Amino acid sequence: AARDAWAAAAVVQVLEEMRPDVFGPDALLKNVLNKERALQDMDVRSITRRAAKLELKAIKLQEAEYYQKVESDGNLTDKDKNPTLLVSKEEKDRLWKIMDESRPDPPPVFNSKELGLPW
C-alpha cells in the first residue's frame, strides 16, 4: 500500500507540472474535493447500504430454504406450500433501490485526451 501511495504521489506531481489548472492544489480543491460528500453522509449511506444488503441476504437464504423444502418434500400439497412466507418482489425491489442509491460515489475520472495528456 505504501508503494502505491508513493507511485500515486509521483503521478500527481507529474500531472500537476503538466496541467496545474486541472491538477494543482487549488484546482483539485475546487473541482474534486469540494464536491465530495461529507464523512457523516458517507457513513449513513454505508450503514444504510449494509443493512439493506444483509436484509437481502436473509431473504435469499429464506427463499432458498423454502424452495429446498418444497422440492425435497415431494408430497407437499398446494395447501402446504405457503408462498406468503416469501418476501414480495416489491420489497426486494425496494431494498435493491436502497442499495443502488446508497452505493459509494465513483472516483473522479479525467479524460487524458481532453486534457491533452500524452497517454
SEGUBA-825215 format. One record per atom (N, C-alpha, C, O, CB): residue in three letters; chain; atom name; x, y negated, z negated. Coordinates in steps of 0.05 Angstrom, whole numbers, plus 5000, padded with zeros to 4 digits. Glycine has a CB too. Layout:
N
aa / ch / at / x / y / z
ALA / A / CA / X / Y / Z
...
***
This chain:
119
aa / ch / at / x / y / z
ALA / A / N / 5017 / 5024 / 5000
ALA / A / CA / 5000 / 5000 / 5000
ALA / A / C / 5017 / 4975 / 5000
ALA / A / O / 5011 / 4955 / 5013
ALA / A / CB / 4981 / 5000 / 4976
ALA / A / N / 5039 / 4976 / 4985
ALA / A / CA / 5057 / 4953 / 4984
ALA / A / C / 5069 / 4947 / 5012
ALA / A / O / 5072 / 4924 / 5020
ALA / A / CB / 5079 / 4957 / 4963
ARG / A / N / 5076 / 4969 / 5026
ARG / A / CA / 5088 / 4966 / 5052
ARG / A / C / 5067 / 4953 / 5071
ARG / A / O / 5074 / 4936 / 5087
ARG / A / CB / 5097 / 4993 / 5064
ASP / A / N / 5042 / 4961 / 5069
ASP / A / CA / 5021 / 4949 / 5085
ASP / A / C / 5018 / 4920 / 5079
ASP / A / O / 5014 / 4904 / 5098
ASP / A / CB / 4995 / 4964 / 5081
ALA / A / N / 5019 / 4913 / 5054
ALA / A / CA / 5017 / 4885 / 5047
ALA / A / C / 5040 / 4868 / 5058
ALA / A / O / 5036 / 4846 / 5068
ALA / A / CB / 5016 / 4882 / 5016
TRP / A / N / 5064 / 4879 / 5057
TRP / A / CA / 5087 / 4865 / 5068
TRP / A / C / 5084 / 4862 / 5099
TRP / A / O / 5090 / 4841 / 5110
TRP / A / CB / 5113 / 4880 / 5062
ALA / A / N / 5075 / 4883 / 5112
ALA / A / CA / 5071 / 4882 / 5141
ALA / A / C / 5049 / 4861 / 5148
ALA / A / O / 5053 / 4845 / 5167
ALA / A / CB / 5062 / 4909 / 5152
ALA / A / N / 5028 / 4861 / 5133
ALA / A / CA / 5006 / 4841 / 5137
ALA / A / C / 5016 / 4813 / 5133
ALA / A / O / 5010 / 4795 / 5149
ALA / A / CB / 4982 / 4847 / 5119
ALA / A / N / 5032 / 4809 / 5112
ALA / A / CA / 5043 / 4782 / 5107
ALA / A / C / 5061 / 4773 / 5130
ALA / A / O / 5061 / 4750 / 5138
ALA / A / CB / 5059 / 4782 / 5081
ALA / A / N / 5077 / 4791 / 5141
ALA / A / CA / 5095 / 4785 / 5163
ALA / A / C / 5078 / 4777 / 5188
ALA / A / O / 5085 / 4758 / 5202
ALA / A / CB / 5114 / 4808 / 5170
VAL / A / N / 5057 / 4793 / 5193
VAL / A / CA / 5040 / 4787 / 5216
VAL / A / C / 5026 / 4760 / 5213
VAL / A / O / 5025 / 4745 / 5232
VAL / A / CB / 5019 / 4810 / 5220
VAL / A / N / 5016 / 4754 / 5190
VAL / A / CA / 5002 / 4729 / 5185
VAL / A / C / 5022 / 4706 / 5189
VAL / A / O / 5015 / 4685 / 5199
VAL / A / CB / 4990 / 4728 / 5156
GLN / A / N / 5047 / 4710 / 5180
GLN / A / CA / 5067 / 4689 / 5184
GLN / A / C / 5071 / 4683 / 5213
GLN / A / O / 5073 / 4660 / 5222
GLN / A / CB / 5093 / 4696 / 5170
VAL / A / N / 5074 / 4704 / 5230
VAL / A / CA / 5078 / 4700 / 5258
VAL / A / C / 5053 / 4687 / 5271
VAL / A / O / 5056 / 4669 / 5287
VAL / A / CB / 5084 / 4728 / 5272
LEU / A / N / 5029 / 4697 / 5263
LEU / A / CA / 5005 / 4685 / 5274
LEU / A / C / 5002 / 4655 / 5266
LEU / A / O / 4994 / 4639 / 5283
LEU / A / CB / 4980 / 4700 / 5263
GLU / A / N / 5010 / 4649 / 5242
GLU / A / CA / 5009 / 4621 / 5233
GLU / A / C / 5028 / 4604 / 5250
GLU / A / O / 5021 / 4581 / 5257
GLU / A / CB / 5016 / 4618 / 5203
GLU / A / N / 5051 / 4614 / 5257
GLU / A / CA / 5070 / 4599 / 5273
GLU / A / C / 5059 / 4595 / 5301
GLU / A / O / 5064 / 4575 / 5314
GLU / A / CB / 5098 / 4613 / 5274
MET / A / N / 5045 / 4616 / 5312
MET / A / CA / 5035 / 4615 / 5339
MET / A / C / 5010 / 4597 / 5341
MET / A / O / 5007 / 4582 / 5360
MET / A / CB / 5029 / 4643 / 5349
ARG / A / N / 4992 / 4600 / 5322
ARG / A / CA / 4967 / 4585 / 5323
ARG / A / C / 4960 / 4574 / 5295
ARG / A / O / 4942 / 4585 / 5282
ARG / A / CB / 4944 / 4604 / 5333
PRO / A / N / 4973 / 4553 / 5286
PRO / A / CA / 4967 / 4542 / 5260
PRO / A / C / 4939 / 4531 / 5258
PRO / A / O / 4928 / 4530 / 5236
PRO / A / CB / 4987 / 4520 / 5253
ASP / A / N / 4927 / 4524 / 5280
ASP / A / CA / 4899 / 4514 / 5280
ASP / A / C / 4879 / 4536 / 5273
ASP / A / O / 4857 / 4530 / 5264
ASP / A / CB / 4892 / 4502 / 5307
VAL / A / N / 4887 / 4561 / 5276
VAL / A / CA / 4870 / 4584 / 5270
VAL / A / C / 4879 / 4599 / 5245
VAL / A / O / 4862 / 4607 / 5229
VAL / A / CB / 4868 / 4603 / 5294
PHE / A / N / 4906 / 4602 / 5242
PHE / A / CA / 4916 / 4619 / 5221
PHE / A / C / 4931 / 4605 / 5200
PHE / A / O / 4943 / 4617 / 5182
PHE / A / CB / 4934 / 4640 / 5233
GLY / A / N / 4932 / 4578 / 5201
GLY / A / CA / 4944 / 4563 / 5180
GLY / A / C / 4927 / 4563 / 5155
GLY / A / O / 4904 / 4571 / 5156
GLY / A / CB / 4949 / 4533 / 5189
PRO / A / N / 4939 / 4556 / 5132
PRO / A / CA / 4924 / 4558 / 5107
PRO / A / C / 4898 / 4542 / 5107
PRO / A / O / 4877 / 4552 / 5098
PRO / A / CB / 4941 / 4548 / 5084
ASP / A / N / 4898 / 4518 / 5117
ASP / A / CA / 4874 / 4502 / 5117
ASP / A / C / 4852 / 4514 / 5136
ASP / A / O / 4829 / 4515 / 5129
ASP / A / CB / 4880 / 4473 / 5126
ALA / A / N / 4861 / 4524 / 5159
ALA / A / CA / 4843 / 4536 / 5178
ALA / A / C / 4831 / 4561 / 5167
ALA / A / O / 4807 / 4566 / 5170
ALA / A / CB / 4857 / 4542 / 5205
LEU / A / N / 4847 / 4578 / 5155
LEU / A / CA / 4837 / 4603 / 5143
LEU / A / C / 4817 / 4597 / 5120
LEU / A / O / 4796 / 4610 / 5118
LEU / A / CB / 4860 / 4620 / 5132
LEU / A / N / 4824 / 4577 / 5104
LEU / A / CA / 4806 / 4569 / 5082
LEU / A / C / 4779 / 4560 / 5093
LEU / A / O / 4758 / 4568 / 5083
LEU / A / CB / 4819 / 4547 / 5065
LYS / A / N / 4780 / 4544 / 5114
LYS / A / CA / 4756 / 4533 / 5125
LYS / A / C / 4739 / 4554 / 5140
LYS / A / O / 4715 / 4555 / 5137
LYS / A / CB / 4762 / 4510 / 5144
ASN / A / N / 4752 / 4569 / 5157
ASN / A / CA / 4738 / 4587 / 5175
ASN / A / C / 4733 / 4615 / 5164
ASN / A / O / 4715 / 4629 / 5174
ASN / A / CB / 4754 / 4589 / 5200
VAL / A / N / 4748 / 4624 / 5145
VAL / A / CA / 4745 / 4651 / 5135
VAL / A / C / 4737 / 4652 / 5106
VAL / A / O / 4716 / 4663 / 5099
VAL / A / CB / 4771 / 4667 / 5140
LEU / A / N / 4754 / 4641 / 5089
LEU / A / CA / 4750 / 4645 / 5060
LEU / A / C / 4725 / 4631 / 5050
LEU / A / O / 4711 / 4641 / 5033
LEU / A / CB / 4774 / 4634 / 5045
ASN / A / N / 4718 / 4607 / 5061
ASN / A / CA / 4694 / 4593 / 5052
ASN / A / C / 4669 / 4607 / 5061
ASN / A / O / 4647 / 4601 / 5051
ASN / A / CB / 4695 / 4565 / 5063
LYS / A / N / 4671 / 4625 / 5080
LYS / A / CA / 4647 / 4640 / 5090
LYS / A / C / 4643 / 4666 / 5075
LYS / A / O / 4623 / 4680 / 5080
LYS / A / CB / 4649 / 4644 / 5119
GLU / A / N / 4661 / 4674 / 5057
GLU / A / CA / 4658 / 4699 / 5043
GLU / A / C / 4636 / 4696 / 5021
GLU / A / O / 4631 / 4674 / 5011
GLU / A / CB / 4685 / 4707 / 5030
ARG / A / N / 4624 / 4718 / 5015
ARG / A / CA / 4604 / 4719 / 4994
ARG / A / C / 4618 / 4716 / 4967
ARG / A / O / 4641 / 4722 / 4963
ARG / A / CB / 4588 / 4745 / 4995
ALA / A / N / 4603 / 4706 / 4948
ALA / A / CA / 4613 / 4704 / 4920
ALA / A / C / 4616 / 4732 / 4909
ALA / A / O / 4602 / 4751 / 4916
ALA / A / CB / 4593 / 4687 / 4902
LEU / A / N / 4636 / 4736 / 4891
LEU / A / CA / 4641 / 4762 / 4879
LEU / A / C / 4616 / 4773 / 4865
LEU / A / O / 4610 / 4797 / 4866
LEU / A / CB / 4664 / 4760 / 4859
GLN / A / N / 4601 / 4756 / 4852
GLN / A / CA / 4577 / 4765 / 4838
GLN / A / C / 4557 / 4776 / 4858
GLN / A / O / 4544 / 4796 / 4853
GLN / A / CB / 4564 / 4741 / 4822
ASP / A / N / 4554 / 4763 / 4881
ASP / A / CA / 4535 / 4772 / 4902
ASP / A / C / 4545 / 4799 / 4913
ASP / A / O / 4529 / 4817 / 4917
ASP / A / CB / 4533 / 4752 / 4924
MET / A / N / 4571 / 4802 / 4917
MET / A / CA / 4582 / 4827 / 4927
MET / A / C / 4578 / 4849 / 4907
MET / A / O / 4572 / 4872 / 4915
MET / A / CB / 4612 / 4824 / 4934
ASP / A / N / 4580 / 4843 / 4881
ASP / A / CA / 4576 / 4863 / 4860
ASP / A / C / 4547 / 4872 / 4860
ASP / A / O / 4542 / 4896 / 4858
ASP / A / CB / 4584 / 4852 / 4833
VAL / A / N / 4528 / 4853 / 4861
VAL / A / CA / 4500 / 4860 / 4861
VAL / A / C / 4493 / 4877 / 4886
VAL / A / O / 4479 / 4897 / 4883
VAL / A / CB / 4482 / 4835 / 4861
ARG / A / N / 4504 / 4870 / 4909
ARG / A / CA / 4499 / 4885 / 4933
ARG / A / C / 4511 / 4913 / 4931
ARG / A / O / 4498 / 4933 / 4939
ARG / A / CB / 4512 / 4871 / 4957
SER / A / N / 4534 / 4916 / 4919
SER / A / CA / 4547 / 4942 / 4915
SER / A / C / 4530 / 4960 / 4897
SER / A / O / 4526 / 4983 / 4902
SER / A / CB / 4575 / 4939 / 4904
ILE / A / N / 4521 / 4948 / 4875
ILE / A / CA / 4504 / 4964 / 4856
ILE / A / C / 4478 / 4972 / 4869
ILE / A / O / 4469 / 4994 / 4865
ILE / A / CB / 4499 / 4947 / 4830
THR / A / N / 4466 / 4953 / 4883
THR / A / CA / 4440 / 4959 / 4897
THR / A / C / 4444 / 4981 / 4917
THR / A / O / 4428 / 5000 / 4919
THR / A / CB / 4429 / 4934 / 4910
ARG / A / N / 4465 / 4979 / 4933
ARG / A / CA / 4470 / 4999 / 4954
ARG / A / C / 4476 / 5027 / 4941
ARG / A / O / 4466 / 5047 / 4951
ARG / A / CB / 4494 / 4991 / 4971
ARG / A / N / 4492 / 5027 / 4920
ARG / A / CA / 4498 / 5052 / 4907
ARG / A / C / 4473 / 5065 / 4896
ARG / A / O / 4470 / 5090 / 4898
ARG / A / CB / 4519 / 5047 / 4884
ALA / A / N / 4455 / 5050 / 4884
ALA / A / CA / 4430 / 5061 / 4873
ALA / A / C / 4413 / 5073 / 4895
ALA / A / O / 4402 / 5095 / 4892
ALA / A / CB / 4415 / 5039 / 4858
ALA / A / N / 4410 / 5059 / 4917
ALA / A / CA / 4395 / 5069 / 4940
ALA / A / C / 4407 / 5094 / 4951
ALA / A / O / 4394 / 5113 / 4958
ALA / A / CB / 4392 / 5048 / 4962
LYS / A / N / 4434 / 5094 / 4953
LYS / A / CA / 4448 / 5118 / 4963
LYS / A / C / 4444 / 5142 / 4945
LYS / A / O / 4439 / 5164 / 4955
LYS / A / CB / 4478 / 5112 / 4966
LEU / A / N / 4445 / 5138 / 4919
LEU / A / CA / 4441 / 5160 / 4901
LEU / A / C / 4412 / 5170 / 4902
LEU / A / O / 4407 / 5194 / 4900
LEU / A / CB / 4448 / 5152 / 4872
GLU / A / N / 4394 / 5152 / 4905
GLU / A / CA / 4365 / 5160 / 4907
GLU / A / C / 4361 / 5176 / 4933
GLU / A / O / 4346 / 5196 / 4932
GLU / A / CB / 4347 / 5135 / 4907
LEU / A / N / 4373 / 5167 / 4955
LEU / A / CA / 4370 / 5182 / 4980
LEU / A / C / 4383 / 5210 / 4977
LEU / A / O / 4373 / 5230 / 4988
LEU / A / CB / 4383 / 5167 / 5003
LYS / A / N / 4405 / 5211 / 4963
LYS / A / CA / 4419 / 5237 / 4960
LYS / A / C / 4401 / 5256 / 4943
LYS / A / O / 4399 / 5280 / 4950
LYS / A / CB / 4446 / 5233 / 4945
ALA / A / N / 4388 / 5245 / 4923
ALA / A / CA / 4370 / 5262 / 4906
ALA / A / C / 4346 / 5271 / 4922
ALA / A / O / 4337 / 5294 / 4920
ALA / A / CB / 4360 / 5246 / 4882
ILE / A / N / 4335 / 5253 / 4939
ILE / A / CA / 4313 / 5261 / 4957
ILE / A / C / 4321 / 5283 / 4976
ILE / A / O / 4306 / 5302 / 4980
ILE / A / CB / 4302 / 5236 / 4973
LYS / A / N / 4344 / 5281 / 4987
LYS / A / CA / 4354 / 5301 / 5006
LYS / A / C / 4357 / 5328 / 4992
LYS / A / O / 4350 / 5349 / 5003
LYS / A / CB / 4381 / 5292 / 5019
LEU / A / N / 4367 / 5328 / 4968
LEU / A / CA / 4370 / 5352 / 4953
LEU / A / C / 4343 / 5364 / 4946
LEU / A / O / 4339 / 5388 / 4948
LEU / A / CB / 4386 / 5347 / 4927
GLN / A / N / 4325 / 5347 / 4938
GLN / A / CA / 4297 / 5356 / 4931
GLN / A / C / 4284 / 5369 / 4956
GLN / A / O / 4272 / 5390 / 4953
GLN / A / CB / 4280 / 5333 / 4921
GLU / A / N / 4287 / 5356 / 4979
GLU / A / CA / 4275 / 5367 / 5003
GLU / A / C / 4288 / 5393 / 5011
GLU / A / O / 4275 / 5412 / 5019
GLU / A / CB / 4278 / 5347 / 5026
ALA / A / N / 4315 / 5395 / 5009
ALA / A / CA / 4329 / 5420 / 5015
ALA / A / C / 4319 / 5443 / 4997
ALA / A / O / 4314 / 5465 / 5007
ALA / A / CB / 4359 / 5416 / 5013
GLU / A / N / 4316 / 5437 / 4971
GLU / A / CA / 4307 / 5458 / 4953
GLU / A / C / 4278 / 5466 / 4959
GLU / A / O / 4271 / 5490 / 4959
GLU / A / CB / 4308 / 5447 / 4924
TYR / A / N / 4261 / 5446 / 4966
TYR / A / CA / 4234 / 5452 / 4973
TYR / A / C / 4232 / 5470 / 4998
TYR / A / O / 4219 / 5491 / 4997
TYR / A / CB / 4218 / 5426 / 4978
TYR / A / N / 4246 / 5463 / 5019
TYR / A / CA / 4245 / 5478 / 5044
TYR / A / C / 4258 / 5506 / 5040
TYR / A / O / 4249 / 5525 / 5053
TYR / A / CB / 4259 / 5463 / 5067
GLN / A / N / 4279 / 5507 / 5024
GLN / A / CA / 4291 / 5533 / 5019
GLN / A / C / 4272 / 5551 / 5005
GLN / A / O / 4270 / 5575 / 5011
GLN / A / CB / 4317 / 5529 / 5002
LYS / A / N / 4257 / 5541 / 4985
LYS / A / CA / 4237 / 5556 / 4971
LYS / A / C / 4215 / 5565 / 4989
LYS / A / O / 4206 / 5588 / 4988
LYS / A / CB / 4226 / 5540 / 4947
VAL / A / N / 4205 / 5547 / 5006
VAL / A / CA / 4184 / 5554 / 5025
VAL / A / C / 4193 / 5576 / 5044
VAL / A / O / 4178 / 5595 / 5049
VAL / A / CB / 4175 / 5529 / 5041
GLU / A / N / 4218 / 5574 / 5054
GLU / A / CA / 4228 / 5594 / 5073
GLU / A / C / 4234 / 5621 / 5059
GLU / A / O / 4227 / 5642 / 5070
GLU / A / CB / 4254 / 5584 / 5086
SER / A / N / 4245 / 5620 / 5035
SER / A / CA / 4253 / 5645 / 5022
SER / A / C / 4229 / 5660 / 5011
SER / A / O / 4230 / 5684 / 5008
SER / A / CB / 4273 / 5639 / 5000
ASP / A / N / 4209 / 5645 / 5004
ASP / A / CA / 4185 / 5658 / 4993
ASP / A / C / 4164 / 5660 / 5014
ASP / A / O / 4144 / 5645 / 5015
ASP / A / CB / 4174 / 5641 / 4968
GLY / A / N / 4168 / 5679 / 5032
GLY / A / CA / 4151 / 5682 / 5056
GLY / A / C / 4122 / 5686 / 5050
GLY / A / O / 4105 / 5682 / 5068
GLY / A / CB / 4161 / 5704 / 5072
ASN / A / N / 4115 / 5694 / 5026
ASN / A / CA / 4087 / 5699 / 5021
ASN / A / C / 4072 / 5675 / 5009
ASN / A / O / 4050 / 5678 / 4999
ASN / A / CB / 4084 / 5722 / 5002
LEU / A / N / 4084 / 5652 / 5011
LEU / A / CA / 4071 / 5627 / 5002
LEU / A / C / 4048 / 5621 / 5021
LEU / A / O / 4051 / 5622 / 5045
LEU / A / CB / 4090 / 5603 / 5000
THR / A / N / 4025 / 5615 / 5010
THR / A / CA / 4003 / 5607 / 5026
THR / A / C / 4005 / 5577 / 5031
THR / A / O / 4021 / 5563 / 5018
THR / A / CB / 3975 / 5614 / 5012
ASP / A / N / 3989 / 5566 / 5049
ASP / A / CA / 3989 / 5538 / 5054
ASP / A / C / 3981 / 5522 / 5029
ASP / A / O / 3990 / 5500 / 5024
ASP / A / CB / 3969 / 5531 / 5077
LYS / A / N / 3965 / 5535 / 5012
LYS / A / CA / 3957 / 5522 / 4987
LYS / A / C / 3981 / 5519 / 4968
LYS / A / O / 3984 / 5500 / 4954
LYS / A / CB / 3935 / 5538 / 4973
ASP / A / N / 3999 / 5539 / 4969
ASP / A / CA / 4023 / 5539 / 4952
ASP / A / C / 4044 / 5519 / 4962
ASP / A / O / 4059 / 5507 / 4946
ASP / A / CB / 4036 / 5567 / 4950
LYS / A / N / 4044 / 5515 / 4988
LYS / A / CA / 4063 / 5496 / 4999
LYS / A / C / 4052 / 5468 / 4992
LYS / A / O / 4029 / 5461 / 4999
LYS / A / CB / 4066 / 5499 / 5030
ASN / A / N / 4068 / 5452 / 4979
ASN / A / CA / 4059 / 5426 / 4970
ASN / A / C / 4076 / 5404 / 4981
ASN / A / O / 4095 / 5395 / 4968
ASN / A / CB / 4058 / 5425 / 4939
PRO / A / N / 4070 / 5395 / 5005
PRO / A / CA / 4086 / 5373 / 5017
PRO / A / C / 4084 / 5347 / 5002
PRO / A / O / 4100 / 5329 / 5008
PRO / A / CB / 4078 / 5369 / 5046
THR / A / N / 4065 / 5344 / 4984
THR / A / CA / 4064 / 5319 / 4968
THR / A / C / 4088 / 5317 / 4949
THR / A / O / 4094 / 5296 / 4939
THR / A / CB / 4038 / 5318 / 4952
LEU / A / N / 4102 / 5340 / 4946
LEU / A / CA / 4127 / 5339 / 4930
LEU / A / C / 4149 / 5324 / 4945
LEU / A / O / 4169 / 5315 / 4933
LEU / A / CB / 4136 / 5367 / 4922
LEU / A / N / 4146 / 5322 / 4971
LEU / A / CA / 4166 / 5308 / 4987
LEU / A / C / 4161 / 5278 / 4986
LEU / A / O / 4139 / 5269 / 4984
LEU / A / CB / 4165 / 5319 / 5016
VAL / A / N / 4183 / 5264 / 4989
VAL / A / CA / 4181 / 5234 / 4990
VAL / A / C / 4173 / 5225 / 5017
VAL / A / O / 4181 / 5237 / 5037
VAL / A / CB / 4209 / 5222 / 4982
SER / A / N / 4156 / 5205 / 5018
SER / A / CA / 4146 / 5195 / 5044
SER / A / C / 4168 / 5183 / 5061
SER / A / O / 4188 / 5174 / 5052
SER / A / CB / 4124 / 5174 / 5039
LYS / A / N / 4162 / 5184 / 5087
LYS / A / CA / 4181 / 5172 / 5106
LYS / A / C / 4184 / 5142 / 5101
LYS / A / O / 4206 / 5131 / 5104
LYS / A / CB / 4171 / 5177 / 5135
GLU / A / N / 4162 / 5129 / 5093
GLU / A / CA / 4164 / 5101 / 5087
GLU / A / C / 4183 / 5095 / 5064
GLU / A / O / 4198 / 5075 / 5065
GLU / A / CB / 4136 / 5090 / 5080
GLU / A / N / 4183 / 5112 / 5044
GLU / A / CA / 4201 / 5108 / 5021
GLU / A / C / 4230 / 5112 / 5030
GLU / A / O / 4248 / 5097 / 5022
GLU / A / CB / 4194 / 5127 / 4998
LYS / A / N / 4235 / 5132 / 5046
LYS / A / CA / 4262 / 5137 / 5056
LYS / A / C / 4271 / 5114 / 5074
LYS / A / O / 4294 / 5105 / 5072
LYS / A / CB / 4264 / 5164 / 5072
ASP / A / N / 4253 / 5104 / 5091
ASP / A / CA / 4259 / 5081 / 5108
ASP / A / C / 4266 / 5056 / 5091
ASP / A / O / 4284 / 5041 / 5097
ASP / A / CB / 4236 / 5075 / 5127
ARG / A / N / 4250 / 5053 / 5069
ARG / A / CA / 4256 / 5030 / 5051
ARG / A / C / 4284 / 5032 / 5039
ARG / A / O / 4298 / 5012 / 5037
ARG / A / CB / 4234 / 5029 / 5029
LEU / A / N / 4291 / 5056 / 5031
LEU / A / CA / 4318 / 5059 / 5019
LEU / A / C / 4340 / 5056 / 5040
LEU / A / O / 4361 / 5044 / 5034
LEU / A / CB / 4320 / 5087 / 5006
TRP / A / N / 4335 / 5066 / 5064
TRP / A / CA / 4355 / 5061 / 5086
TRP / A / C / 4358 / 5031 / 5092
TRP / A / O / 4380 / 5022 / 5098
TRP / A / CB / 4347 / 5077 / 5112
LYS / A / N / 4335 / 5017 / 5091
LYS / A / CA / 4336 / 4988 / 5096
LYS / A / C / 4353 / 4974 / 5074
LYS / A / O / 4368 / 4956 / 5080
LYS / A / CB / 4308 / 4976 / 5097
ILE / A / N / 4349 / 4982 / 5049
ILE / A / CA / 4365 / 4971 / 5028
ILE / A / C / 4395 / 4977 / 5032
ILE / A / O / 4412 / 4959 / 5029
ILE / A / CB / 4356 / 4983 / 5000
MET / A / N / 4401 / 5001 / 5040
MET / A / CA / 4429 / 5009 / 5046
MET / A / C / 4440 / 4991 / 5068
MET / A / O / 4463 / 4982 / 5067
MET / A / CB / 4431 / 5039 / 5054
ASP / A / N / 4424 / 4987 / 5089
ASP / A / CA / 4433 / 4971 / 5112
ASP / A / C / 4437 / 4942 / 5104
ASP / A / O / 4457 / 4930 / 5111
ASP / A / CB / 4413 / 4973 / 5135
GLU / A / N / 4419 / 4931 / 5089
GLU / A / CA / 4420 / 4902 / 5082
GLU / A / C / 4442 / 4896 / 5061
GLU / A / O / 4451 / 4874 / 5059
GLU / A / CB / 4393 / 4893 / 5071
SER / A / N / 4449 / 4917 / 5046
SER / A / CA / 4469 / 4912 / 5025
SER / A / C / 4497 / 4923 / 5031
SER / A / O / 4514 / 4925 / 5013
SER / A / CB / 4459 / 4923 / 4999
ARG / A / N / 4501 / 4931 / 5056
ARG / A / CA / 4528 / 4941 / 5063
ARG / A / C / 4548 / 4919 / 5062
ARG / A / O / 4541 / 4895 / 5064
ARG / A / CB / 4527 / 4954 / 5092
PRO / A / N / 4573 / 4926 / 5058
PRO / A / CA / 4594 / 4905 / 5057
PRO / A / C / 4596 / 4890 / 5083
PRO / A / O / 4591 / 4901 / 5105
PRO / A / CB / 4621 / 4918 / 5050
ASP / A / N / 4604 / 4865 / 5081
ASP / A / CA / 4608 / 4849 / 5105
ASP / A / C / 4633 / 4859 / 5120
ASP / A / O / 4652 / 4867 / 5107
ASP / A / CB / 4611 / 4819 / 5099
PRO / A / N / 4633 / 4859 / 5146
PRO / A / CA / 4657 / 4868 / 5161
PRO / A / C / 4679 / 4847 / 5158
PRO / A / O / 4674 / 4823 / 5153
PRO / A / CB / 4650 / 4872 / 5191
PRO / A / N / 4703 / 4855 / 5162
PRO / A / CA / 4725 / 4836 / 5161
PRO / A / C / 4724 / 4817 / 5185
PRO / A / O / 4711 / 4823 / 5205
PRO / A / CB / 4753 / 4850 / 5161
PRO / A / N / 4736 / 4794 / 5182
PRO / A / CA / 4735 / 4775 / 5205
PRO / A / C / 4750 / 4787 / 5229
PRO / A / O / 4770 / 4801 / 5225
PRO / A / CB / 4747 / 4748 / 5197
VAL / A / N / 4741 / 4781 / 5252
VAL / A / CA / 4753 / 4791 / 5277
VAL / A / C / 4762 / 4767 / 5294
VAL / A / O / 4747 / 4748 / 5297
VAL / A / CB / 4734 / 4810 / 5293
PHE / A / N / 4786 / 4769 / 5303
PHE / A / CA / 4797 / 4748 / 5321
PHE / A / C / 4803 / 4760 / 5348
PHE / A / O / 4816 / 4781 / 5350
PHE / A / CB / 4823 / 4736 / 5308
ASN / A / N / 4793 / 4748 / 5369
ASN / A / CA / 4798 / 4758 / 5396
ASN / A / C / 4825 / 4747 / 5405
ASN / A / O / 4828 / 4723 / 5409
ASN / A / CB / 4774 / 4749 / 5415
SER / A / N / 4844 / 4765 / 5409
SER / A / CA / 4871 / 4756 / 5417
SER / A / C / 4872 / 4743 / 5444
SER / A / O / 4888 / 4724 / 5448
SER / A / CB / 4890 / 4780 / 5417
LYS / A / N / 4855 / 4751 / 5462
LYS / A / CA / 4855 / 4739 / 5489
LYS / A / C / 4845 / 4710 / 5487
LYS / A / O / 4856 / 4692 / 5500
LYS / A / CB / 4838 / 4756 / 5509
GLU / A / N / 4823 / 4706 / 5472
GLU / A / CA / 4812 / 4679 / 5470
GLU / A / C / 4831 / 4661 / 5456
GLU / A / O / 4832 / 4637 / 5462
GLU / A / CB / 4786 / 4680 / 5454
LEU / A / N / 4847 / 4672 / 5438
LEU / A / CA / 4867 / 4655 / 5424
LEU / A / C / 4893 / 4652 / 5438
LEU / A / O / 4911 / 4638 / 5429
LEU / A / CB / 4872 / 4668 / 5397
GLY / A / N / 4895 / 4665 / 5461
GLY / A / CA / 4920 / 4662 / 5477
GLY / A / C / 4943 / 4677 / 5465
GLY / A / O / 4966 / 4669 / 5470
GLY / A / CB / 4927 / 4634 / 5480
LEU / A / N / 4938 / 4698 / 5450
LEU / A / CA / 4960 / 4714 / 5438
LEU / A / C / 4969 / 4734 / 5458
LEU / A / O / 4954 / 4744 / 5475
LEU / A / CB / 4950 / 4727 / 5411
PRO / A / N / 4995 / 4741 / 5457
PRO / A / CA / 5007 / 4759 / 5478
PRO / A / C / 5001 / 4788 / 5475
PRO / A / O / 5015 / 4805 / 5487
PRO / A / CB / 5036 / 4755 / 5479
TRP / A / N / 4981 / 4796 / 5460
TRP / A / CA / 4975 / 4825 / 5457
TRP / A / C / 4945 / 4829 / 5458
TRP / A / O / 4936 / 4852 / 5457
TRP / A / CB / 4985 / 4836 / 5431
***
